[in-house]
Amino acid sequence: MAQEARPNATLARPLRPGPRRGTGGGGPKVALDFFGATTTYTQLGQQVAQGAEVLRRLGVGRGDRVTLILPNSPQHVVAFYAVLRLGAIVVEHNPLYTPEELEVQLRDHEPKVAIAWDKVAPRAEKILRSMGAGTVLAVGLPAALPLTKRLALHLPVAKARESRDAMTASAPGIWRWDRLVARTPALADDFPRPDGSDTAVLQYTGGTTGRPKGAILTHRNLRANAAQGRAWVPGLTDGEEVVYAVLPLFHAYGLTLCLTFAVGLGATLVLFPRFDVDMLLEAQRRRPATFLPAVPPIYEKLARTAPERGVDLTTIRFAISGAMALPRETAELWESVSGGLLVEGYGMTETSPVALGNPIGPSRRVGAIGVPFPSTEVRVVDRDDPTKAVPPGQPGELLLRGPQVFAGYWNRPDETAGTLLEDGWIHTGDVVVMDHDGFFTLVDRIKELIITGGFNVYPTEVEEALRQVPGVMDAAVVGLPSTQGGEDVTAAVVLEPGASFDEAAVREATRERLAAYKVPRRVYVLDDLPRSVIGKVLRRKVRDQLEQLQKAG
């Protein structure tokens, strides 16, 4: 048997308008806050039922895919639960994807409907039209703003125009989601509901190959992980917490730790379309947070800026950091300013995503990823022989089993078989060490993905973009430690004979094919790339070379 840790198991046709946001109708408990415009839980339930009826009239049924390409907003929340209510499948996408990146994923899952930010809706419609299928509905963020802020966007001043252009764009000829929802009756209460084993979400991840593939998350997976998170944090009060959704809901971390976790608590979810420290501090004055899931750079920025602006952070009792390593200095700074706890956790898209976490209390350990979540089993095994145990104190691959473990990859049985074992265990591809007290520390990554700003970047994808740049013959991409925590995407290129090198031009050329966070921060020229005997580029050796070049300046 492998080294194993078992946790304690305790744990269409418009007919009539719907309710208006922020009018105070329905139950008084605020579910959503968007720049001060509020939606109560009663209103949210009504809008979800209306949104579900809109989708039903468009032909969406059980098992159909509905693409969401949205920043955080009330419309995102309504669309998410409307799709689930029908037994259909949500497929989340980053609205900053390039057309090329988006098309690969849309063709993979073939959506029946796409609900898209109006700034990207025309792009999505063009892709779906080329596929010969699908309907696009556009979402304008200003529709969810308070009236005063909505009117301010139309003031004849440059700042108002800049704000309006950042939030919305025209999408001629494309139906508007908000208008359809407001004018459509609610779905019948007796409409069949999905089962726990039904697929709820396809969450794309690149795995070890860099080719995006959809991780199948069931309703049971999502509910289990939200319940595990609830059991993990002592002192939470149902119906009283305020959760800040700074993390994007299209990311697995934000989807669970913000959306499903918060709604399961009956919390008020304060939505931010992007991270902006001024935006967060303004919200903290208006509706103070009690629970903040985020990534280390956000905690660092908030902890340094809030005292300068005279903003009190002591209402934030609990803060959970993920997606990248939490520096000790950041944890200490945050706790000194907020007086609350900042603890680190671990997860992956395939585990919905959280699987381990530090205790919310004095026994937590900065630098460790913690201990298994409730009902989660853990093994540490030899990287080359998963049947061989690895003793405490020695590195090995982390294997997991629990109710949050995904059901496989969409239309990829071979890759599913290579990740999921028959008895429910999943290969994480990460190397950990378990100490004698049962705490785990992440020490290496078998999978060569790069984590930057909390997002996954897959080297193969960036390398392919680099090879299309004129003058670049070959490329290898690795992650080097960032001064802000996590990693910086860093590239080594081999030039064609006689080609000149302009680092800024190479980086700019990749922007046409990649989202901004995937563009290499630095590009170095090498005479050749180190390879194995079968010709495979050895990224570990590339990393060593680039670290030396980085140190040399």
WOUR-V740154 format. One record per pair of residues at least 4 apart in sequence whose ideal C-beta (glycine too) atoms are under 6 Angstrom apart, sorted by the first residue. I is the first residue (numbers start at 1). J is the second residue. Records with the same first field share a line. If there is no record, write none. Layout:
I=J + J
This chain:
2=379 + 381 + 389
3=380 + 389 + 390
4=379
5=372 + 378 + 438
6=377
7=372 + 374 + 376
9=375
11=231 + 374 + 375
12=57
14=183
15=185
17=182
18=46 + 50 + 182
19=25 + 43 + 46
21=37 + 39
22=37 + 38
26=40 + 42 + 43
27=40 + 41 + 42
29=40 + 41
30=38 + 40 + 268
31=39 + 41 + 44
32=39 + 74 + 269
33=38 + 268 + 270 + 287
34=74 + 144 + 271
35=145 + 149
36=146
37=145 + 146
39=43 + 44 + 74
47=78 + 181
48=78 + 81 + 82
49=186 + 187
50=181 + 184 + 186
51=78 + 82 + 181
52=82 + 85 + 86 + 187
53=184 + 187
54=180 + 181 + 184
55=60 + 82 + 86
58=113 + 135
60=64 + 86 + 88 + 112 + 113
62=87
64=88 + 112
65=89 + 91 + 109 + 111
66=83 + 88 + 111 + 113
67=91 + 111 + 114
68=79 + 92 + 115
69=93 + 95 + 116 + 120 + 124
70=76 + 117 + 139
71=95 + 273
72=76 + 245 + 249 + 271 + 272 + 273
73=141 + 144
74=144
75=139
76=249
78=82
79=115
80=90
83=88 + 90
84=200
87=194 + 198
89=199 + 202
90=201
91=109 + 202
92=250
94=250
95=117 + 120
96=515
97=101 + 102 + 515
98=513
99=123
100=513
103=127
105=204 + 212
106=127
109=202 + 214
111=134
113=135
114=124 + 136
115=137 + 177
116=120 + 121 + 124 + 136
117=139
118=138 + 140 + 168 + 169 + 171
119=169
120=124
121=136 + 138 + 171 + 174
122=171
124=136
125=136
128=134
136=174
137=175 + 177
138=171 + 174 + 176
139=177
140=168
141=167 + 168
142=150 + 153 + 167 + 168
143=178
145=149 + 150
153=160 + 163 + 164
155=160
180=184
187=191
194=198 + 219
196=219 + 220
197=218
198=219
199=216 + 218
200=217 + 218 + 219 + 222
201=217
202=214 + 410
203=215 + 217 + 252 + 349
204=212 + 214
205=215 + 349
206=210 + 212 + 458
208=447
210=458 + 460 + 461
213=409 + 412
214=410
215=349 + 350 + 406
216=406 + 407 + 408 + 410
217=221 + 222 + 352 + 406
218=407
220=224
221=352 + 404
222=260
224=403 + 404
225=256 + 352 + 354 + 404
226=260 + 261 + 264
228=373 + 374
229=261
231=374
232=357
233=318 + 360
234=360
236=241
238=265 + 266
239=266
241=265 + 267 + 290 + 291
242=268 + 287 + 289 + 290
243=262 + 267 + 269 + 291
244=270 + 289 + 292
245=258 + 269 + 271
246=272 + 275 + 294
247=253 + 254 + 258 + 293
248=254
249=254 + 255 + 259
252=349 + 353
253=257 + 322 + 323 + 353
254=258
255=259
256=260 + 261
257=261 + 293
258=262
262=267 + 269
270=283 + 287
272=279
277=301 + 305
281=309 + 311
284=288 + 311
288=315
289=316
290=315 + 317
291=318
292=316 + 319
293=320
294=298 + 299
295=323 + 324 + 454
296=321 + 326 + 330 + 485
297=484
299=303 + 330 + 334
300=330
301=305
302=306
303=333 + 334 + 337
306=311 + 313
313=337 + 338
314=338 + 339
316=338 + 340
317=340
319=342
320=345
321=326 + 344
322=345
323=454
324=451 + 485 + 486
326=331 + 344
327=485
328=366
331=342 + 366
334=338 + 342
335=342
341=360
343=358 + 364
344=358 + 369
345=354 + 357
346=356 + 369
347=351 + 353 + 354 + 355
348=353
349=353
350=406
351=355 + 404 + 405
352=404
355=373 + 376 + 400
356=369 + 370 + 372 + 440
357=370
358=364 + 370
359=363 + 364
365=439
368=439 + 441
369=440 + 442
371=438 + 439
372=376 + 378
375=402 + 403
376=402
377=401
378=400
379=399
380=390 + 396 + 434
381=386 + 390 + 396 + 397 + 399
382=388 + 390 + 396
383=397
390=394 + 396
392=434 + 436
395=431 + 433 + 443
398=428 + 430 + 432
399=425
400=426
401=424 + 425
405=426
408=416
409=415 + 416
412=416
416=420
419=427
420=426
421=425
429=446 + 447
430=445
431=443 + 444
432=440 + 442
433=441 + 443
434=440
435=439
448=459 + 539
449=456 + 458
450=457 + 479 + 487 + 489
451=486 + 487
452=457 + 486 + 487 + 489 + 517
453=517
455=517
457=489 + 518
459=463 + 477
462=477 + 518
463=475 + 477
465=510 + 513 + 514
466=472 + 475 + 491
467=472 + 475
469=506 + 509
471=495 + 496 + 499
472=493
473=494 + 496
474=494 + 529
475=491 + 493
476=492 + 529 + 537 + 539 + 542
477=491
478=490 + 539 + 542 + 543
479=487
480=488 + 490
482=486 + 487 + 488
488=521
489=520 + 521
490=520 + 522 + 546
491=520 + 523
492=524 + 526 + 542 + 546
493=525
494=526
495=499 + 501
501=525
503=523
506=523
507=519
510=514 + 519
511=519
514=518 + 519
524=546 + 549
529=537
530=538 + 541
531=535 + 537
532=536 + 538
